[in-house]
């Protein structure tokens, strides 16, 4: 295996780890706050309604899960096996 392959694999594992942490944090977030600046440069903050929070969490979960699957697939192309899949 070439050095570039090892670097690519290391980068994929790092990205996978970051995405899995983000997914865990998003699932544990009870509410989202929208922070923005008005046209008059006044900072504003609003709590997002529970229904909208549920939609945000669902959408972000879908995006992150898709990326996690993509990275795992790329790692499998390099011959990497994942423990939970090997046990199944």
N, C-alpha and C positions, 0 to 999 in steps of 0.2 A: 504494500500500500504506500502511496506517495505521501509526502509531507502535507501537500495541499488537501489530501483526503482527510488526514487527521485534524487539520485546522478546520475544515468544513464540518466534520463530525462534532468537534468541540463547540463550534459556533451554534450548531443545531441543538445540542444539549443545553447550552446556555439560554437560547431562545425558548426552548421547551420549558425549562425551569421557570423563566420569567412569566410565560403565559399561564402556567399552572398556578403560580402564586397569584397572579391577577385574577384568574377565574375564582379561586378560593376567596379572595378578598371581596370580589363583587357579590358573591353569594351571601356573604356575611354582612353586607352593607344594609342597615335598616332603612336608610333614607338617603336621597341625593339632595344636594343643595346646588342651586343654580347661582353662580356668582358672575356678575357682569358689571360693566360700567355704562352709565347712561350717556346720552349725547352731551350732557353738561359735565362729564367726567366725574360724576358722583357714583361711588361704589354702591352696588345693590346686592342683596342676597335674598333668595327665596327658597323655601323648602318645596321640593317637587311633590306633587300629590301622589299618594300611594299607588293609584292605578298607573300613573306615568312611570313611577319607579319600577313597578312590575314589568312594564313594557321595556324599559331601559335595560333592566337586568336580563330579561329574556333575550333581547337583541344582542347584548354584549356576550352572553353565554354562547349564543349561536356562532358569533364571529370568532371568539376565542377557541371554541371546540373545533371549528373547521380548521383553524390554523394549527391546533395541536395535532389533529389527524394528519394534516399535510406534512408536518415535521416528522411525526412518527413514521409515516410512509417513506420519507426521504431517508431516515435512519435505517429502516428495514432494507432499503436498497444497498446500504453499506454492510448488511449482515447483522445489524444490531437486533437482539431479541429483548423483549420486555418481560419482566418477571410475571406480571399478571396474565399475560397472553401465553407464556410458556406453561403456566400451571393449569390453564384451561383445557 
